[in-house]
Each structure stands twice: as structure tokens, then as C-alpha cells.
Amino acid sequence: MIQTVVKRDGRIVGFNDEKIVAAIRKAMLQTPEGEDAQLIHQIADRIAMRGRSQMTVEEIQDLVELELMKSSRKDVAKIYIQYRNQRSIARKAKTREMFLEIINIKSNDVTRENANMNADTPAGMMMKFASETTKPFVDDYLLSDEVREAVQHNYMHIHDKDYYPTKSLTCVQHPLDHVLGGGFQAGHGESRPAKRIETASVMACISMETAQNEMHGGQAIPAFDFYLAPYVRLTFIEEMKNLEALMAQDYSHLYQVPLDDYLNKPLDGLEGEARVIQHAVNKTVGRVHQAMEAFIHNMNTIHSRGGNQVVFSSINYGTDTSAEGRCVIREILNSTYEGVGSGVTAIFPIQIWKKKRGVSYLPTDRNYDLYSLACKVTARRFFPNFINLDATYNYSEEWRADDPQRYLHEVATMGCRTRVFENRFGPKTSIGRGNISFTTINIVKIAIECMNIKNEEERVAAFMAKLDNLLALAARQLHERFEFQRTAFAKQFPLVMHSLWLGAEKLHPNDTIESVINQGTLGIGFIGLAECLVALTGKHHGESEHAQELGLKIVTYMRDRVNDFSQQYQHNYSVLATPAEGLSGRFTRGDRKTFGSLPGITDREYYTNSNHVPVYYKCSARHKAEVEAPYHELTRGGHIFYVEIDGDATHNPEAVMNIVDMMDALNIGYGSVNHTRIRCMDCGYETAESIEKCPHCGSDNLDRLQRITGYLVGTTERWNRAKLAELNDRVVHNTDYLPFAE
């Protein structure tokens, strides 16, 4: 007697003879003679009684064919066999069509899922083949039934699902001092510790490239200035030694001479040791500048993940006040301002300026001149973005201005917005930590499901109940993925679990990563707060104080629940203001198919990212900031604030400063400025002016350089349909009400 059935996806379920009955009946109804209920049940009973205790779906269907062929209804057998063949062809056809779209480099939402990946190259095509065939495996074998249904019905999205079987983690903030000071192994080679700025620069690149191949998310350096500063002094000493050889003099007593800054100055009028020191400084500055140029060039050309994608890289800097640290900051900014190649804006690394009172923000601060330079660079090149270390939730009680390792207590971020700082299982720091994995919930769909409840109080109550269930499911899914990830061996991540992840130095190659993985975070994300509020109140939070109150209530509830989950599952859960790229359109398409086109909700190609005011809503920069600011404290898994300013910002760095002032006044954690930048795709010429043809080469192959979810993309040709629609809808924000008073 058949008791259990092995399904095609490997799951084992209880035997149900009604499925045999339904299949035979369906075939019979397509014949002239129609249904024979007695024969149907005879065949179903015979198969159930004579089969083995456990059989596969295919084996049971073979028995159905055999019994029908033995019966008087061979016409039904023919229909049944044809149906089986059609189903088999249909299953294969879906994969075939998807593969053909990749092969024929079709521009669609599969091949343009990630704008930072070129899916048209051979390596990119292989990545997409692997990605699209791995996702069904995850659905069939690694997800629970409830989670699988939530994903299939558009309630939930599991990010980087194609990497799920690899047990990889999302991202990490590199403790670069471990790599530079101790060297590391990458592939079949081995790197010695760095001794000069050029080597340190290259090793920083290799560290991020290597880790990118071990993870499915981005790579960041949390204190770029502090980490590279020692190699500026070593380079200075090397230049002094060169002078010793040239001059036949001993200058060893000058190796550690105090320097207030590294500035390139003329040697005219200088004599003796003063001339020697300045000459060495000038040479050092030149080498640091070249090293920073090389770093930026490498981060835009070194490919990872099979050769189809540059490293998704970020660097944080701005708070090192030493002469050497200031030299690193100044030259990375100067190199960024100049551009790469023929003066093209560098896409990577995403650069993040650490704004801190007493260090870099006020005119009396030591690094204020560099902060001013950072604003000038942003006005031309989009980067750096700005992280506000003075935000109340970015504060650490252990930070001291006179601590040479104060960067350990400074929050750092991934350029896309991911934030890691609080920690239940170790030090409060960003360094050596990152996101383990994250999942986004579709709050718009559950809001739409409650729209027909006339009483708003009851409508919101029903929504909150659905939200609670969905949050609980997301937390459980992340825990289940964590339980799978923790079984990986350290040797599977030879750099990340040797030199980078907090506590990894204790691991041996054949140890599992279980003892250290919990230093990271599990993120529950959301998008479409604006559309969710329209469904619940009729307006979004940018246009209604009432909607804003409800929006804050919703995200506060999410924050409170993730704190509960952290206690329940003993993980670092956090709420993430999801940087949705492909997802912003995928959720919308699914909901429009189910509910139709709903004004202000599903009538566009995309849902608004996370808690942002919709990009199409015309308002001042100040109003946008006041609406979005309170959500930053609630979304400690990551957040970002954008301002779109009009025209050429190149000669208006004060506008950038005013926006940072606004961030400071409103307790905003992380933000950036978007502005106009047109790029000639043939010669690289860039301008803020509206042009039809390139004045440099005459080409009309022009593109708009713009940010997509925190990072820049070299061409909008790689943007998916939803994000292109969002880009076209963006409006500039009036900055007339800036600046804020000190």
C-alpha cells in the first residue's frame, strides 16, 4: 500500500488517492464518452493497494498509464499520456525561454536585475545561467512550505537567493590593518605585509576583490584614512633614505620628524634640513596621489565573480587628524575630483565622508579644510556621501578624541546604505562585521488587502495584524537561513574567515563558522511605505501629517518586533530601509496583476524605495528631510537620505554643505546629493549642461550619470525597466529654505 510520495522537488508528502482520481477524471472529460466514476475509483484503489509504501510521482503516473491501457478506456490513456508530455515540455520550456533571453542578450528584468553586473559578457551569462537555475533549487529544497508560499505570492523577497546554497554572507567592513600588517593568501599566491603606500593601496584593492568572490554583497573599508596613514610615513622615510644615498648623509634622525601636514611646496628659499624634509614631503605627496589614483582605477577595472562585475566597494574616511591621515584624505579627494582616464567620474569606490563635530565639521575643526574639499568633490563627482557620526544613534560612549584607535568606535556604512554597529554578542563597532543576510517584506500588498475595510481604525488594526505575521515569518526564515549558513567551514571563505570577520582568527580551516557568524546582522527590510500609506489613508507621508504619524507607527512597530526577535532567536536582527533595485518593480508587477492598477499605489512601474517620499512628489529639500529623518533612527540596519538639486553643482559646494547642515540639525544618519551630469559614452566628456551632442567629439551617444540605490552606474542601459521609470519621474528639490542656522 502506498503511504508516502516523493515529489519532483524531493519533498516527501502523504499519499492522497484523490489526486489520481482528479487526474483521470480530467482526462476522461476530454473524450466523447465522458466520465466513468466507477472505473476511476477502481483504478485509484488498485494503484493505492498494489504500490510500494513510498513511490515517486513519476512512478505513480506510470501505473496510471498502465491501468488505463489495460482498461476498456484506451482513449483516456492516450489523453493522459499526451497531458503528461505537455506538462514535461512546459516545465522545460520555461527554462529554455529564459536561457534564450540570456543567450540573445535581451534587455529585460532578468538580465538587468543588477545594474552593476554586465550580463552580456560570457562570464556574466554564466552567472545568470547559474543564478536563474539555482533559485528554483532553493525554493524546492531549502525553504519551508510557508516561506515558499509567501515568496511565490509576493509577500516576501529573499535577497541573493541564488547564493543561498553557498552559505555565503552578504558584506563585511574590512579591518584593513590585519591585511596590511600581516599579509594574506589569495588563491595560489601570498602577500607580504605592506611597507609603502603603493603596496598598501594595491593590497586594499586585492582584499576587497578577494572577499567579493567569497560573499554575495559588498565590501567596505571602515577607516581608509587611519589604515593607510602609517604607510605615508613609511614612504616618507623611504624618500629620506633615497636622499641619504644621493647626498651621502645620515638623515635617520629626521625619519620621525614631527610634521603638521604633507603639502607640496616649492623648495625656493629653503636650506639645510628644512629643504631635505620638504623635498621628501613633496616626493611623498606625489606618491600618495599616484597610489590613490591607482586605487580608484583598480576599483573600477578589477573584475570579480568570474570576471563580469567590478567590486561593489565602499570606503569610509574623514576623522584621522594626523598629518599622514590628512594626506591620504586629501589625495583620495583630489584624485576623485580629477576623475579617471580622460576625466570620467569614477563609479567605485563609493566614498563616505565621516562628519564629526570637533574633528571635521566646524570651521575651528582640524579637518574642516578637508571637509570643504569633500563638498567640492561631491558637487562635481557625486561622492563622497556623508555619514553623520553626531546622530544620536551613531554615538559610542567609548569614542575619545585623543584615542589613536577611535575609528573602532565610529559607525561606518556600505555605500548602498547597509549599517552595522550595535552588537549583542561583542563590541559595538562596524569593523570586522557585516550583514549575514536580509529579506524584504511587501507591506504594500497587505495594505491593499485591507483597503476595503471602511473604518480606518479597523483597517489599520487588520494591517498591523498581517504585518506582525509577516514579520514573524521573515524572522523565522532568516533564522533558518542562519542555521544553514553557520554549518559552513572556515576554509570555504579563506580570507573572510581568516583575516576579516570579527573573531575569525580563532578558527581553523576545518572549523565551522558557527562560533563567529553571530557577530553579523540579519536584516528585515521593507519598501513602498509611501504606497502602503496611500492604501491605508489615501495619501503618502510626504503630503499628509496623518499619514506620517501612521508611517512612523508602522516602522516603530517593526523596530520593536525585531528587538523581540533578537531576544527570541539570539541574533542581531535589525530593520533595513531596503535598497531595492529589481525588487521595486517585481513587487509592483505582482500586485498589479492581482489587484489591478490602483492610483498612487500600483499605477507606476515601481514602489518607492523604503521610507522615502516618492521621487515624483514636488517638495523642498527641507520638507523631504523633515519627513524622512525620524525613520533613520528606526532603521538601524541601514538607511539613506537623498536630495536632488538642479543644474551644475560644480561651482556650488555651499549647497552640499547646506544639506549636510540639514542632516546635522535633523539627526539624519546618512545622506547624499544628486545633481545633473551628462556623459558622452564615446569619449568620456562630462558636463552639467543640457546638450544634444558632445562638444568634444560630436557624438550623440550621451547618457545621464545617476545614482540607482546608493551607487552610480556607468550607463542607464543596464538599469531595469522599473528603475528607469523611477529615474524619469525624479524631480529636483527646492533648496531655498537652506541653510540651517548653526
C-alpha positions in Angstrom: 0.0 0.0 0.0 1.3 3.5 -0.9 1.8 5.6 2.2 4.1 8.4 1.1 5.0 10.1 -2.2 8.4 11.7 -3.2 7.6 14.8 -5.2 9.7 16.2 -8.1 11.3 18.7 -5.8 12.4 16.0 -3.4 9.8 16.6 -0.7 8.1 13.6 0.9 4.3 14.0 1.4 1.5 11.7 2.4 -0.2 9.7 -0.3 -3.6 11.1 -1.5 -5.5 8.9 -3.9 -7.9 11.9 -4.7 -5.1 13.3 -6.9 -5.2 10.1 -9.0 -9.0 10.4 -9.2 -8.8 14.1 -10.3 -6.2 13.4 -13.0 -8.1 10.5 -14.6 -11.4 12.4 -14.4 -9.8 15.4 -16.2 -8.6 13.1 -19.0 -12.0 11.4 -19.3 -13.9 14.7 -19.6 -11.9 15.4 -22.8 -13.2 12.2 -24.5 -16.7 11.7 -26.2 -17.7 9.1 -23.7 -17.0 11.3 -20.7 -16.6 10.3 -17.1 -16.8 6.8 -15.7 -16.8 7.2 -12.0 -16.7 3.5 -11.2 -13.7 2.9 -13.4 -11.9 5.9 -12.0 -12.2 4.6 -8.4 -11.3 1.0 -9.3 -8.1 2.2 -10.9 -7.3 4.5 -8.0 -7.9 1.7 -5.4 -5.9 -0.8 -7.3 -2.9 1.5 -7.6 -3.1 2.5 -3.9 -3.3 -1.1 -2.7 -0.6 -2.6 -5.0 2.0 0.1 -4.9 5.1 0.2 -2.7 4.9 2.1 0.7 6.9 5.0 -0.9 6.8 5.9 -4.6 7.7 8.9 -6.7 5.2 11.0 -8.6 6.5 9.6 -11.9 6.2 6.0 -10.8 2.6 6.6 -9.8 1.8 8.2 -13.1 3.4 5.3 -14.9 1.0 3.0 -13.0 -2.0 5.2 -14.0 -1.0 4.9 -17.7 -0.6 1.1 -17.4 -4.0 0.6 -15.7 -5.7 2.8 -18.3 -4.1 0.9 -21.1 -5.3 -2.4 -19.6 -8.9 -1.0 -19.3 -11.6 -0.5 -21.9 -10.8 3.2 -22.0 -7.6 3.3 -24.1 -8.9 6.7 -25.4 -8.4 8.1 -21.9 -4.9 6.6 -21.7 -4.0 8.5 -24.9 -5.3 11.8 -23.5 -3.5 11.2 -20.2 -0.2 10.4 -21.9 -0.4 13.5 -24.0 -1.1 15.6 -21.0 2.0 14.3 -19.2 4.2 15.0 -22.2 2.8 18.5 -22.5 3.5 19.2 -18.8 7.0 17.9 -19.2 7.6 20.1 -22.2 6.1 23.1 -20.4 8.4 22.7 -17.5 11.4 22.6 -19.8 10.1 25.4 -22.0 10.2 28.0 -19.2 13.9 27.3 -18.6 14.6 27.2 -22.3 13.0 30.6 -22.9 14.9 32.1 -20.0 18.2 30.7 -21.3 17.5 32.0 -24.8 16.9 35.5 -23.4 20.3 35.4 -21.7 22.0 33.9 -24.8 20.5 36.6 -27.1 21.4 39.3 -24.5 17.8 40.5 -24.3 17.5 43.7 -22.2 14.9 42.6 -19.6 14.4 42.4 -15.9 16.3 39.1 -15.7 19.5 40.3 -17.4 19.2 43.8 -15.9 18.5 42.7 -12.3 21.8 44.2 -11.1 23.0 47.3 -12.8 26.5 46.7 -11.6 26.7 43.5 -13.4 27.3 43.1 -17.2 25.2 40.1 -18.0 26.1 40.3 -21.7 29.7 39.1 -21.3 30.4 35.3 -21.3 31.2 35.4 -17.6 28.1 37.4 -17.0 25.9 35.0 -19.0 27.3 32.1 -17.0 26.5 33.9 -13.8 22.9 34.4 -14.9 22.6 30.8 -16.1 23.7 29.7 -12.6 21.6 32.3 -10.8 18.3 31.5 -12.5 18.7 27.7 -12.2 19.8 27.9 -8.6 16.8 29.9 -7.4 14.3 27.0 -8.1 16.6 24.6 -6.2 16.4 26.9 -3.2 12.6 27.1 -3.4 12.3 23.3 -3.7 14.9 22.1 -1.2 15.9 24.9 1.3 12.8 26.9 2.1 9.9 25.8 4.3 6.5 25.5 2.8 5.2 28.6 4.4 8.1 30.7 3.3 8.0 29.3 -0.2 4.3 30.3 -0.5 5.0 33.8 0.9 7.7 34.3 -1.8 5.5 32.8 -4.6 2.6 35.0 -3.6 4.6 38.3 -3.5 4.6 38.8 0.3 8.3 38.4 0.7 11.6 38.6 -1.2 14.7 36.7 -0.2 17.7 38.7 -1.3 20.6 36.9 -3.1 18.6 33.7 -3.1 20.8 32.3 -5.8 23.7 32.4 -3.3 21.7 30.7 -0.6 23.2 27.2 -1.2 26.7 28.6 -1.0 26.2 29.6 2.7 28.0 32.9 1.9 27.3 36.1 3.9 26.3 39.4 2.5 29.0 42.0 3.3 31.9 43.0 5.7 33.7 46.0 6.9 37.4 45.1 6.3 39.8 45.5 9.3 42.5 46.5 6.7 45.2 46.8 9.3 45.1 43.0 9.6 45.7 42.6 5.9 48.3 45.3 5.5 50.2 44.4 8.7 50.1 40.6 8.4 49.7 40.0 4.7 47.3 37.4 3.4 46.9 34.5 1.0 44.6 34.9 -2.1 44.2 32.0 -4.4 47.6 30.4 -5.1 49.7 33.5 -4.1 50.8 35.0 -0.9 51.1 38.7 0.0 53.8 40.1 2.4 53.0 42.9 4.8 52.9 46.4 3.1 55.9 48.7 3.5 55.0 51.7 1.4 51.8 53.5 0.3 51.7 51.9 -3.2 51.7 48.4 -1.8 49.1 49.3 0.8 46.9 50.7 -1.9 47.1 47.6 -4.1 46.6 45.3 -1.1 43.4 47.2 -0.1 42.1 46.5 -3.7 43.0 42.9 -3.6 41.5 42.5 -0.1 38.1 43.7 -1.4 38.3 41.8 -4.7 39.1 38.5 -2.9 36.4 39.0 -0.3 33.9 39.8 -3.1 34.4 36.3 -4.5 33.7 34.8 -1.1 30.5 36.9 -0.4 27.3 37.8 -2.2 27.2 41.5 -1.2 29.5 44.5 -1.0 32.9 45.2 0.5 33.8 48.3 2.6 36.8 49.7 4.4 35.6 51.5 7.6 38.6 53.7 8.2 40.5 54.2 5.0 42.5 57.2 6.3 43.6 55.5 9.6 44.6 52.3 7.9 46.7 53.8 5.2 48.3 56.6 7.3 51.2 54.6 8.6 52.3 53.8 5.0 52.6 57.6 4.3 55.2 57.9 7.0 57.0 54.7 5.7 57.0 56.3 2.3 58.4 59.5 3.7 61.2 57.5 5.4 61.9 55.7 2.1 62.3 59.1 0.4 64.6 60.2 3.2 66.7 57.1 2.6 66.9 57.9 -1.1 68.2 61.4 -0.2 70.8 59.8 2.1 72.1 57.6 -0.7 72.1 60.7 -3.1 73.7 63.1 -0.6 75.9 60.7 1.3 74.4 62.0 4.5 72.7 60.4 7.5 69.2 61.7 8.0 67.9 58.9 10.3 67.2 61.5 13.0 64.6 63.0 10.6 62.7 59.8 9.9 60.1 60.6 12.7 60.3 64.4 12.4 57.0 65.9 13.5 55.0 67.2 10.5 51.9 69.2 10.8 50.8 68.3 7.2 52.0 66.9 3.9 51.8 69.7 1.5 53.6 70.1 -1.8 55.6 73.3 -1.6 58.4 74.9 -3.6 61.9 74.4 -2.3 62.9 78.0 -3.1 64.5 79.7 -0.1 64.8 76.5 1.9 68.2 75.4 3.1 69.7 72.5 5.1 67.4 70.0 6.7 64.3 72.1 6.1 65.0 71.7 2.3 65.6 68.0 2.7 62.4 67.5 4.7 60.3 69.4 2.2 61.8 67.6 -0.7 60.9 64.3 0.9 57.4 65.6 1.7 56.9 66.6 -1.9 58.0 63.2 -3.2 55.7 61.5 -0.7 52.7 63.6 -1.6 53.3 62.7 -5.3 53.5 59.0 -4.5 50.4 59.1 -2.3 48.5 60.9 -5.1 49.5 58.2 -7.6 48.6 55.5 -5.1 45.2 56.9 -4.7 44.8 57.3 -8.4 45.8 53.6 -8.8 43.3 52.6 -6.1 40.4 54.3 -7.8 41.4 53.0 -11.2 41.8 49.4 -9.9 38.4 49.5 -8.1 36.8 50.4 -11.5 38.6 47.9 -13.6 39.4 44.8 -11.4 36.7 42.3 -12.0 35.4 39.7 -9.5 32.8 36.9 -9.6 34.0 35.3 -12.7 35.1 38.4 -14.5 31.8 40.1 -15.1 31.5 42.5 -12.3 33.7 45.2 -10.7 33.9 45.0 -6.9 30.9 46.6 -5.1 33.3 48.7 -2.9 33.0 51.5 -0.4 35.5 53.4 1.7 34.8 55.5 4.8 37.2 58.3 5.9 37.4 61.8 7.3 38.3 61.6 11.0 42.0 60.9 11.0 43.6 64.2 12.0 47.2 63.1 11.8 49.4 64.6 9.1 49.6 61.3 7.4 45.9 60.6 7.6 45.1 64.0 6.2 47.5 63.3 3.3 45.5 60.2 2.5 42.2 62.0 2.7 43.4 65.0 0.6 44.8 62.9 -2.2 41.9 60.5 -2.5 39.7 63.5 -2.8 42.0 65.2 -5.3 42.2 62.0 -7.4 38.4 61.7 -7.3 37.9 65.3 -8.4 40.2 64.8 -11.4 38.4 61.7 -12.5 39.8 58.5 -14.1 41.1 58.1 -17.6 40.0 61.2 -19.6 38.4 62.7 -16.6 35.4 60.4 -16.2 33.6 60.2 -12.9 34.6 57.1 -11.1 31.7 54.7 -10.3 33.6 52.9 -7.4 34.5 53.0 -4.7 31.5 54.6 -3.1 33.1 57.2 -0.8 31.6 58.1 2.6 32.8 61.2 4.5 32.6 60.7 8.3 31.2 64.0 9.6 32.1 64.7 13.2 31.9 67.8 15.4 35.3 68.6 16.9 37.0 66.8 14.1 35.8 67.8 10.6 32.6 69.8 10.6 33.0 73.3 12.1 35.5 75.9 10.8 37.5 75.5 14.0 37.9 71.8 13.5 41.3 70.3 12.4 39.9 68.6 9.3 37.4 71.4 8.2 39.5 72.2 5.2 39.2 68.6 4.0 35.5 68.6 4.7 35.2 71.7 2.5 37.2 69.9 -0.2 34.9 66.9 0.2 31.9 69.1 -0.5 33.6 70.5 -3.6 34.3 67.0 -4.9 30.7 65.8 -4.2 29.4 68.8 -6.1 31.3 67.5 -9.2 31.6 63.7 -8.7 28.5 62.7 -6.6 30.9 61.3 -4.0 31.7 61.3 -1.1 28.3 60.7 0.6 28.1 61.8 4.2 27.6 59.8 7.3 26.6 61.8 10.4 28.6 60.5 13.4 26.9 63.1 15.6 23.5 61.5 15.1 22.3 60.2 18.5 22.1 56.6 17.4 25.6 56.7 15.8 27.2 57.7 19.1 29.5 55.5 21.1 30.4 56.2 24.7 33.8 54.7 24.1 34.8 57.3 21.5 37.6 59.7 22.6 39.1 62.4 20.5 42.6 61.6 21.8 42.3 57.9 21.1 44.5 56.9 18.2 42.1 54.0 17.5 38.9 56.0 17.9 37.8 54.6 14.5 37.0 51.4 16.3 34.1 53.2 17.9 32.9 55.1 14.8 30.0 53.7 12.7 30.8 53.0 9.1 28.4 52.2 6.3 28.3 50.4 3.0 27.7 52.8 0.2 24.3 51.3 -0.7 23.2 52.1 2.9 23.8 48.9 5.0 24.7 49.8 8.6 26.2 47.6 11.2 27.0 49.0 14.7 25.0 47.6 17.6 26.0 44.2 18.8 24.5 41.8 21.3 27.4 39.4 21.1 30.6 41.5 21.0 31.9 45.1 20.8 29.8 47.9 19.4 31.7 48.5 16.2 31.4 48.3 12.5 34.8 46.8 12.0 35.0 43.1 11.1 31.3 42.8 10.9 28.6 42.9 8.2 25.2 41.7 7.3 24.7 38.0 7.2 21.6 38.0 5.0 18.4 40.0 4.6 14.8 39.6 3.5 12.3 42.2 2.4 8.6 42.2 3.1 5.9 43.6 0.8 4.0 46.0 3.1 2.1 47.4 0.2 0.3 44.1 -0.6 -1.0 43.6 2.9 -2.2 47.2 3.0 -4.1 46.7 -0.3 -5.7 43.6 1.2 -7.1 45.8 4.0 -8.3 48.7 1.7 -11.9 47.7 1.6 -12.4 47.9 5.4 -14.3 51.2 5.7 -13.4 52.1 9.2 -9.8 53.4 9.3 -9.1 52.2 12.8 -10.2 48.7 11.9 -8.4 48.9 8.6 -5.1 49.8 10.3 -5.6 47.2 13.0 -6.1 44.5 10.3 -3.0 45.7 8.6 -0.9 45.6 11.7 -2.1 42.0 12.4 -1.0 41.0 8.9 2.3 42.9 9.4 3.0 41.1 12.6 2.5 37.7 10.9 4.7 38.6 8.0 7.5 40.0 10.3 7.4 36.8 12.3 7.7 34.7 9.1 10.6 36.8 7.9 12.4 36.4 11.2 11.9 32.7 11.1 13.1 32.5 7.5 16.3 34.4 8.3 16.9 32.2 11.3 16.5 29.1 9.2 19.0 30.5 6.6 21.4 31.4 9.5 21.2 27.8 10.7 22.2 26.7 7.3 25.0 29.3 6.9 26.6 28.5 10.2 27.4 25.0 9.1 29.9 26.3 6.6 33.6 25.6 7.2 36.1 28.4 7.6 38.1 27.0 4.7 35.2 27.9 2.4 36.0 31.6 3.0 39.8 31.7 3.1 40.1 35.5 3.5 36.9 36.5 5.2 37.1 33.8 7.8 40.8 34.2 8.4 41.6 37.9 8.4 38.3 39.9 8.2 35.4 38.6 10.2 35.4 39.5 13.9 36.7 36.6 15.8 37.7 34.6 12.8 41.4 34.5 13.9 40.3 31.8 16.3 39.1 29.5 13.6 41.0 26.6 12.0 40.2 25.7 8.3 38.0 22.7 9.2 36.1 24.5 11.9 32.6 25.7 11.2 31.9 29.4 11.3 29.2 28.9 13.9 31.2 30.5 16.8 31.7 33.8 14.9 28.8 34.3 12.5 26.5 35.8 15.1 28.7 39.0 15.1 26.8 40.0 12.0 23.2 41.1 11.5 20.0 39.7 10.0 18.0 42.4 8.2 14.3 42.6 7.8 13.7 45.2 5.1 10.7 46.9 3.6 9.9 49.0 0.5 6.8 51.0 -0.5 5.9 52.8 2.7 4.5 55.6 0.6 2.2 53.3 -1.4 1.3 51.4 1.8 0.1 54.7 3.4 -1.9 55.7 0.3 -3.7 52.3 0.5 -4.4 52.8 4.2 -5.1 56.6 4.4 -5.4 57.9 0.8 -2.2 59.9 1.0 1.5 59.3 1.5 3.6 60.7 4.3 5.1 63.5 2.2 1.7 65.1 1.7 -0.1 64.3 5.0 0.8 64.6 8.6 -1.7 61.9 9.4 -0.1 59.5 7.0 3.3 60.4 8.5 2.0 59.5 12.0 0.9 56.1 10.7 4.1 55.6 8.8 6.2 56.2 12.0 3.8 53.9 13.9 4.4 51.1 11.3 8.2 51.3 11.2 8.4 51.7 15.0 6.4 48.5 15.4 8.8 46.8 13.0 11.7 48.1 15.1 10.1 46.8 18.3 9.4 43.4 16.8 13.0 42.9 15.5 14.1 43.6 19.1 11.8 40.8 20.2 13.2 38.5 17.5 16.7 39.3 18.6 15.9 38.0 22.1 13.8 35.1 20.8 16.4 33.7 18.3 19.5 35.3 19.9 20.7 37.1 16.8 21.4 40.7 15.8 18.1 41.5 13.9 17.7 45.0 12.5 15.2 46.9 10.3 16.6 47.8 6.9 15.3 50.5 4.6 15.8 48.2 1.7 17.8 49.5 -1.3 15.5 47.8 -3.8 16.7 47.6 -7.4 15.0 44.8 -9.3 12.6 44.2 -6.4 11.0 47.6 -6.6 9.4 46.6 -9.9 8.9 42.9 -9.2 6.6 43.5 -6.2 4.7 46.1 -8.1 4.1 43.9 -11.2 2.9 41.1 -9.0 0.5 43.3 -7.1 -0.9 44.9 -10.2 -1.6 41.5 -11.7 -3.6 40.6 -8.6 -5.3 43.9 -7.7 -5.2 45.9 -11.0 -3.9 49.4 -11.4 -4.7 51.4 -8.2 -4.0 55.2 -8.3 -1.0 56.1 -6.2 -0.3 52.5 -5.4 0.2 50.1 -8.3 -0.2 52.6 -11.2 3.6 53.1 -11.7 6.3 50.7 -12.7 7.9 50.7 -9.2 7.3 51.0 -5.5 9.1 53.9 -3.7 12.2 52.7 -2.0 11.9 52.1 1.7 10.6 55.1 3.7 11.4 57.8 1.0 9.0 60.4 0.0 8.1 59.5 -3.6 10.6 60.8 -6.2 7.8 62.4 -8.2 6.4 64.4 -5.3 7.4 68.1 -5.6 8.6 69.5 -2.3 11.5 71.3 -0.8 14.7 69.6 0.4 13.9 70.6 3.9 10.4 69.1 3.8 11.7 65.9 2.4 14.4 65.8 5.1 11.9 66.5 7.9 9.6 63.7 6.8 12.3 61.1 6.3 14.6 62.0 9.2 12.7 60.1 12.0 12.9 56.9 10.1 16.7 56.8 10.3 16.8 56.0 14.0 14.3 53.2 13.5 16.1 51.6 10.5 19.4 50.7 12.1 20.1 48.0 9.5 20.7 50.8 7.0 19.1 54.0 5.6 19.9 56.9 3.2 18.6 60.4 2.5 18.8 61.9 -1.0 18.4 65.4 -2.3 18.1 66.1 -6.0 19.5 69.6 -6.8 19.1 71.3 -10.1 21.7 72.4 -12.6 25.5 72.5 -12.3 26.6 71.9 -8.7 30.3 72.0 -9.7 30.7 75.6 -8.6 28.3 75.4 -5.7 29.8 73.3 -2.9 28.0 75.5 -0.4 24.8 73.8 -1.5 26.3 70.5 -0.4 27.4 72.0 2.9 23.9 73.3 3.5 22.5 69.8 3.0 25.0 68.3 5.5 24.0 71.1 7.9 20.4 70.0 7.5 21.4 66.4 8.2 23.1 67.5 11.4 20.1 69.6 12.5 17.5 66.9 11.9 19.5 63.9 13.2 19.8 62.2 9.8 22.3 59.4 9.8 23.4 59.1 6.2 22.8 61.1 3.0 23.9 62.1 -0.4 23.4 64.7 -3.1 22.2 64.0 -6.7 22.7 66.5 -9.5 22.9 66.7 -13.2 25.8 65.0 -15.0 25.7 64.2 -18.7 28.4 61.8 -20.0 29.5 61.1 -23.6 29.7 57.3 -23.9 32.2 57.6 -26.7 34.9 59.9 -25.4 34.0 60.2 -21.7 33.4 64.0 -21.8 31.1 65.1 -18.9 29.1 68.3 -18.3 26.2 69.5 -16.2 24.7 71.4 -19.2 21.9 70.0 -21.3 23.4 69.0 -24.6 22.3 67.1 -27.7 25.8 66.4 -29.0 29.2 66.1 -27.3 31.2 69.3 -27.9 34.4 67.3 -27.7 33.9 64.5 -30.3 30.5 65.3 -31.8 28.8 62.1 -30.7 25.1 62.0 -29.8 25.7 58.8 -27.7 25.0 60.6 -24.4 23.9 59.2 -21.1 22.8 60.6 -17.8 25.1 59.7 -14.9 22.9 59.0 -11.9 22.6 57.1 -8.7 20.4 54.0 -8.6 20.3 52.6 -5.0 23.2 54.4 -3.4 25.8 53.7 -6.1 26.5 55.1 -9.5 26.1 53.2 -12.7 28.2 53.8 -15.8 25.2 53.7 -18.2 21.5 53.6 -17.7 21.3 50.9 -20.4 21.9 48.5 -17.5 19.0 49.8 -15.5 15.9 47.6 -15.3 12.5 48.9 -16.5 11.3 49.9 -13.1 14.3 51.9 -12.1 14.4 53.7 -15.4 10.8 54.7 -14.8 11.7 55.9 -11.4 14.7 57.9 -12.8 12.4 59.6 -15.3 10.0 60.5 -12.5 12.6 62.2 -10.3 12.0 65.9 -9.5 14.5 68.4 -8.1 14.1 69.6 -4.5 13.9 73.3 -3.8 16.8 74.3 -1.6 15.6 77.9 -1.0 14.9 77.2 2.7 18.5 76.2 3.4 20.9 76.6 5.1 20.0 75.8 8.7 21.3 78.1 11.4 24.2 76.9 13.5 
